[in-house]
Amino acid sequence: MARITTLEKIEMDRNITQDKVHRATYCIFEKDGEKYFQIDTYGSPNREDTWKSSQNIRFDRKFAKELVSLLINEFWS
């Protein structure tokens, strides 16, 4: 699992799109007074354990605000 607290923009020389995941879910929870948003992906339909999470990414409130701002600037500006 990864908890992201900062994000840096880079330029990529090679851009490849990945296959779609079989399933993705999210949850919101609090721990030690801090609220978190977590996304879990479950791999491709060909994966042996399609019920088992393959990637997890977690944001706290501060980073979530930064991410929303970045997405707005990149897609709607």
Backbone torsions as a table, in degrees:
resi	resn	phi	psi	omega
1	MET	NA	149.2	178.7
2	ALA	-125.2	131.1	171.8
3	ARG	-106.7	112.8	-176.2
4	ILE	-90.7	130.2	178.0
5	THR	-119.5	-19.4	175.5
6	THR	-142.3	158.6	-178.7
7	LEU	-143.5	135.5	-178.6
8	GLU	-124.0	133.0	179.1
9	LYS	-81.3	135.4	175.0
10	ILE	-130.9	163.1	173.8
11	GLU	-102.6	132.8	-179.9
12	MET	-105.5	140.3	178.2
13	ASP	-79.7	-31.4	-174.1
14	ARG	-127.3	115.5	-177.5
15	ASN	-113.8	113.6	-179.8
16	ILE	-121.6	133.8	175.2
17	THR	-87.3	143.2	-178.9
18	GLN	-90.8	164.5	174.1
19	ASP	-65.2	156.4	177.4
20	LYS	-69.6	147.8	176.2
21	VAL	-80.5	157.8	179.5
22	HIS	-65.8	-40.3	-174.4
23	ARG	-160.9	147.5	172.8
24	ALA	-137.8	141.7	179.0
25	THR	-132.8	165.1	172.5
26	TYR	-139.1	157.1	174.8
27	CYS	-143.9	158.4	176.2
28	ILE	-125.4	133.2	-179.7
29	PHE	-150.7	165.7	176.3
30	GLU	-117.7	141.9	175.6
31	LYS	-143.8	128.3	-179.9
32	ASP	52.1	38.8	177.5
33	GLY	79.8	1.0	-180.0
34	GLU	-107.1	135.2	179.4
35	LYS	-93.2	138.4	-178.4
36	TYR	-129.1	151.0	173.7
37	PHE	-119.3	125.3	-177.2
38	GLN	-125.8	135.5	175.0
39	ILE	-112.4	132.5	176.4
40	ASP	-120.7	135.4	173.2
41	THR	-113.7	154.2	-171.0
42	TYR	-121.4	15.8	173.3
43	GLY	82.2	-178.1	-177.2
44	SER	-81.0	163.4	177.4
45	PRO	-61.4	-20.3	-179.9
46	ASN	-83.5	-7.2	-178.7
47	ARG	-67.2	142.6	-177.5
48	GLU	-63.0	-47.3	179.1
49	ASP	-106.6	80.0	-176.3
50	THR	-69.1	-16.3	179.6
51	TRP	-84.5	-15.4	-175.0
52	LYS	-91.7	131.0	179.9
53	SER	-62.6	136.6	179.5
54	SER	-105.3	-33.6	176.0
55	GLN	-135.9	145.3	174.9
56	ASN	-133.4	137.8	176.4
57	ILE	-136.1	134.4	-172.8
58	ARG	-128.6	137.9	179.2
59	PHE	-123.5	141.2	168.6
60	ASP	-90.0	177.0	-176.1
61	ARG	-59.4	-45.0	-177.7
62	LYS	-60.6	-47.3	-179.3
63	PHE	-70.0	-35.7	178.3
64	ALA	-58.6	-41.6	177.4
65	LYS	-62.8	-41.6	178.7
66	GLU	-64.2	-42.0	179.9
67	LEU	-64.2	-43.8	178.0
68	VAL	-59.7	-43.5	178.8
69	SER	-62.1	-44.4	177.8
70	LEU	-61.5	-43.9	-179.9
71	LEU	-63.8	-42.4	176.9
72	ILE	-61.4	-45.2	-179.3
73	ASN	-65.7	-37.4	-176.4
74	GLU	-79.7	-34.1	-174.7
75	PHE	-102.0	-23.6	-173.7
76	TRP	-126.2	15.3	178.4
77	SER	-110.4	NA	NA
